[in-house]
Amino acid sequence: MTWADTEVREHVERLGLPGLVDVHVHFMEPSILAKVWAYFDRAGSDAAASGAGSDAAASGAGSKLGDRAWPITYRGTDEERLATLRELGVKKFSALSYAHRPGVAGFMNDWTLALADEHPDVLRSAPFYPEPEAAAYVGDLLERDVEVFKVHVQVGDFPPNDPLLEPVWAQLAEAGTPIVLHAGSGPAPGRFTGPGAVADVLSRHPDLAFVMAHLGAPELDAFATLAERHEHVRLDTTMAFVDFFAQGPARQEVPDGYLDRLLALQDKVLFGTDFPNIPYAYAHQIEVLDWLGLGDDWMRSVLWHNGARLFGVEG
């Protein structure tokens, strides 16, 4: 694939859009981000293969990546990365972090909310963790106008249906605040990844506004089913179908019939990228979505309209 970042604005303008809304962007407290990047830097090395990345994984990077090198494309300071997003035409974007153990959500949330206070194009973003205090501080975060929450099942190593999260899910179902939920088993399965526990949570809290990160890959069909069955469940496109995960010369296989389902879910698919922690150009995510051939109207919905509607972004 060949698109360069300089082509992003051209493509967005051709579609007649005012810009992009990216629901899956990471800005993290600097000490946490440094550990995450250090973990990705070890990917493909003997250290990573032997599990030496576990400390960084606990800090928010995820489970082992095996022998695949994972170069971070967009390093630099927070200000430099903010400038990159704006240059690409991203009008609104999240600042996702994820709590990996009890007691860390508080300082993470103070940092990301301060970032949003300073930069109005940053969504007010916050993680939480299954701990006795979670219901209380999530309630406080709702009062602080958090716009999107983040939960990472693989990194946190907990099931979505942990009993400690029941009062949290009840609060968020009533509030309607979106939760970007990484529960799929990619890039490597965790003890609690997969759709089963998510479906269990939704059986008790059907109004939850889950945004299934990465389309739920690799369990694409199962997470699409959840989006079809539940009015407020959505999917995000983060790292979906990119060449980085290709098996041999071909891109990641698309399950039979899956594109028809994505087309039918046009109003429930949100654009996401995993910026800055991606091993390719930002433009590549848009390129592969265009490659799916679902049409300009679908692309307009995904790149702008769905996110703008969900977060009240004006064009």
C-alpha positions in Angstrom: 0.0 0.0 0.0 1.3 3.4 -0.9 -0.6 6.3 0.7 1.4 9.0 2.5 0.2 11.2 5.3 0.2 14.2 2.9 -2.7 12.5 1.0 -5.0 12.4 4.0 -6.4 15.9 3.7 -6.8 15.5 0.0 -8.9 12.3 0.5 -11.0 13.9 3.3 -11.7 17.0 1.1 -12.6 14.8 -1.9 -15.3 13.2 0.4 -16.5 16.7 1.3 -15.7 16.3 5.0 -14.5 19.0 7.4 -12.0 16.6 8.9 -11.6 13.4 10.9 -12.8 12.2 14.3 -10.4 9.6 15.7 -11.9 7.7 18.7 -8.7 5.6 19.4 -5.7 7.9 20.0 -3.3 7.5 23.0 -1.9 10.3 25.1 -0.5 9.1 28.4 1.2 10.4 31.4 4.9 10.6 30.3 6.3 7.9 32.6 3.6 5.4 31.5 4.1 6.2 27.8 7.9 5.8 28.1 7.3 2.2 29.5 4.8 1.4 26.7 7.3 2.6 24.0 10.1 0.7 25.6 8.0 -2.5 25.5 7.2 -2.0 21.8 10.9 -1.3 21.1 11.7 -4.7 22.5 9.2 -6.4 20.2 11.0 -8.9 17.9 14.0 -9.1 20.2 15.1 -12.1 22.3 14.0 -10.1 25.4 10.5 -9.7 24.2 10.3 -13.3 23.1 11.4 -14.5 26.5 8.8 -12.4 28.3 11.0 -9.5 29.5 8.4 -7.1 28.4 6.1 -8.1 31.2 6.8 -4.9 33.3 6.0 -2.7 30.4 3.0 -4.8 29.5 1.7 -4.2 33.0 2.1 -0.5 32.5 -0.2 -0.5 29.5 1.4 -2.1 26.4 -0.4 -5.4 26.2 0.8 -9.0 26.2 3.8 -10.3 24.3 4.1 -9.5 20.6 6.2 -12.5 19.7 9.0 -12.0 17.1 7.4 -9.2 15.2 9.3 -5.9 15.3 7.0 -2.9 16.2 8.6 0.4 15.4 6.7 3.5 16.7 6.1 5.8 13.8 5.0 8.9 15.8 7.4 9.7 18.6 8.1 13.2 19.9 6.6 15.4 22.5 3.0 15.7 23.3 3.0 19.1 21.5 4.6 17.6 18.4 2.1 14.7 18.3 -0.8 17.1 18.8 0.5 19.2 15.9 0.8 16.1 13.7 -2.9 15.2 14.3 -4.0 18.7 13.5 -1.9 18.7 10.4 -3.6 15.5 9.3 -7.0 17.2 9.7 -8.1 15.4 12.9 -10.6 17.7 14.5 -11.4 15.7 17.6 -9.6 12.8 19.1 -9.3 10.8 22.4 -6.4 10.6 24.8 -6.8 7.0 25.9 -4.8 5.5 28.7 -5.6 2.3 30.5 -5.3 1.2 34.1 -3.3 -1.9 34.5 -3.6 -2.4 38.3 -5.5 -1.0 41.3 -4.7 2.5 42.4 -3.3 4.0 39.2 -6.4 5.3 37.5 -6.5 8.5 39.6 -3.2 10.0 38.5 -3.7 8.9 34.9 -7.1 10.6 34.8 -5.8 13.8 36.4 -3.1 14.0 33.7 -5.4 13.3 30.7 -8.1 15.7 31.9 -5.6 18.4 32.3 -4.5 17.8 28.7 -8.1 18.2 27.6 -8.5 21.3 29.6 -5.6 22.8 27.7 -6.5 21.5 24.3 -10.3 21.6 23.3 -9.8 19.2 20.4 -8.9 16.4 22.9 -11.8 14.4 24.2 -12.0 14.2 28.0 -10.8 10.6 28.4 -10.4 8.3 31.4 -9.7 4.7 32.3 -10.9 2.7 35.3 -10.0 -0.6 36.9 -12.1 -3.2 38.9 -11.4 -2.1 42.4 -13.7 -1.2 45.3 -13.3 2.5 44.7 -14.1 2.3 41.0 -17.8 3.2 41.3 -17.0 6.3 43.4 -14.3 7.7 41.1 -16.2 6.9 37.9 -19.1 8.9 39.4 -16.7 11.7 40.0 -15.4 11.5 36.5 -18.9 11.7 35.1 -19.3 14.9 37.1 -16.1 16.1 35.5 -17.7 15.6 32.1 -15.6 12.7 30.9 -16.6 12.0 27.3 -15.0 8.6 26.7 -13.7 5.8 29.0 -11.1 3.2 28.1 -10.9 -0.4 29.3 -8.3 -2.9 28.1 -9.1 -6.4 29.1 -5.8 -7.9 27.9 -3.5 -5.3 29.7 -5.6 -5.2 32.9 -5.9 -9.0 33.0 -9.5 -8.9 34.3 -12.8 -10.1 32.9 -15.3 -7.4 31.9 -17.9 -9.1 34.1 -15.8 -8.8 37.2 -18.3 -8.2 40.0 -16.4 -5.1 41.1 -17.4 -3.5 37.8 -21.1 -4.1 38.1 -21.9 -0.7 39.8 -19.6 1.0 37.2 -21.4 -0.6 34.3 -24.8 0.5 35.8 -23.6 4.1 36.1 -22.2 4.2 32.6 -25.3 2.5 31.1 -27.5 5.2 32.7 -25.1 8.0 31.6 -24.7 6.7 28.1 -21.0 7.7 28.0 -19.0 5.7 25.4 -16.4 3.1 26.6 -13.7 2.1 24.2 -13.3 -1.6 25.1 -10.4 -3.7 23.9 -11.8 -7.2 24.6 -10.8 -9.0 21.3 -7.9 -11.5 21.4 -5.5 -9.5 19.2 -2.6 -9.0 18.9 -2.3 -12.0 21.3 -5.0 -13.6 23.5 -5.2 -12.9 27.2 -6.8 -14.9 30.0 -10.1 -13.0 29.7 -10.3 -11.8 26.1 -13.1 -12.7 23.7 -16.8 -11.8 23.4 -18.3 -14.1 26.0 -17.8 -11.9 29.1 -18.8 -8.8 27.1 -22.1 -10.4 26.1 -22.7 -11.4 29.7 -22.3 -7.7 30.8 -24.6 -6.5 28.0 -27.2 -9.1 29.1 -27.5 -7.1 32.4 -26.7 -3.6 31.0 -28.0 -3.5 27.5 -27.7 0.3 27.2 -24.0 0.4 27.6 -22.3 2.4 24.8 -19.4 0.0 24.2 -17.1 0.9 21.3 -15.4 -2.4 20.4 -11.8 -1.6 19.7 -10.1 -3.1 16.6 -13.5 -4.3 15.4 -13.0 -7.0 18.1 -10.3 -8.7 16.0 -9.7 -11.5 15.6 -13.2 -12.4 16.7 -14.7 -10.1 14.1 -18.0 -11.9 13.5 -18.8 -12.3 17.2 -18.3 -8.6 18.0 -20.2 -7.6 14.9 -23.1 -9.7 16.3 -23.0 -7.7 19.5 -23.2 -4.5 17.5 -26.1 -5.8 15.6 -28.0 -6.9 18.7 -27.4 -3.9 20.9 -28.5 -0.4 20.0 -25.6 1.4 21.6 -22.7 -1.0 20.8 -20.3 0.3 18.1 -17.1 -0.8 16.5 -13.8 1.0 15.9 -11.5 0.4 12.9 -8.2 0.6 14.8 -5.5 -1.4 13.0 -8.2 -3.3 11.1 -6.9 -5.0 7.9 -3.6 -3.2 7.9 -0.7 -4.7 6.0 1.3 -5.0 9.2 -0.8 -8.1 10.1 -0.7 -9.6 6.7 0.0 -13.3 6.4 2.5 -13.5 3.6 1.8 -11.2 0.6 -1.9 -10.9 1.3 -3.7 -8.6 3.8 -5.4 -10.1 6.8 -8.3 -12.2 5.5 -11.8 -10.8 5.7 -14.3 -13.4 6.9 -16.9 -14.5 4.3 -19.9 -12.1 4.5 -18.2 -9.7 6.9 -18.0 -6.7 4.5 -21.8 -7.0 4.0 -22.2 -6.8 7.8 -19.9 -3.8 8.0 -21.9 -2.0 5.3 -25.1 -2.7 7.2 -23.4 -1.4 10.3 -22.5 1.9 8.6 -23.8 4.1 11.3 -22.1 2.1 14.1 -18.5 2.0 12.9 -16.1 4.7 14.2 -12.7 5.7 12.9 -9.8 4.7 15.1 -6.1 4.4 14.5 -4.0 3.7 17.7 -1.9 6.8 17.0 1.0 7.3 17.9 1.8 3.6 18.7 1.5 2.4 15.1 4.2 0.8 13.0 3.1 2.5 9.7 1.8 5.8 8.4 -1.5 7.2 9.7 -2.7 7.4 6.1 -2.5 3.6 5.8 -5.6 3.1 8.1 -7.7 5.3 5.8 -6.2 3.6 2.8 -7.2 0.1 3.8 -10.7 1.2 4.7 -11.0 2.7 1.2 -9.6 -0.6 -0.1 -12.6 -2.5 1.4 -14.7 -0.9 -1.3 -17.8 -0.1 0.8 -18.3 3.2 -0.9 -17.9 6.9 -0.2 -21.0 7.2 1.9 -19.7 4.5 4.2 -16.3 6.2 4.4 -18.0 9.6 5.2 -19.9 8.0 8.1 -16.9 6.2 9.5 -14.3 9.0 9.1 -16.5 11.9 10.4 -20.3 11.6 10.8 -20.5 8.8 13.3 -17.8 10.2 15.6 -19.1 13.7 15.3 -22.6 12.7 16.2 -21.5 10.6 19.2 -19.3 13.3 20.6 -21.2 16.4 19.5 -18.5 17.7 17.2 -19.5 20.5 14.9 -18.1 20.7 11.3 
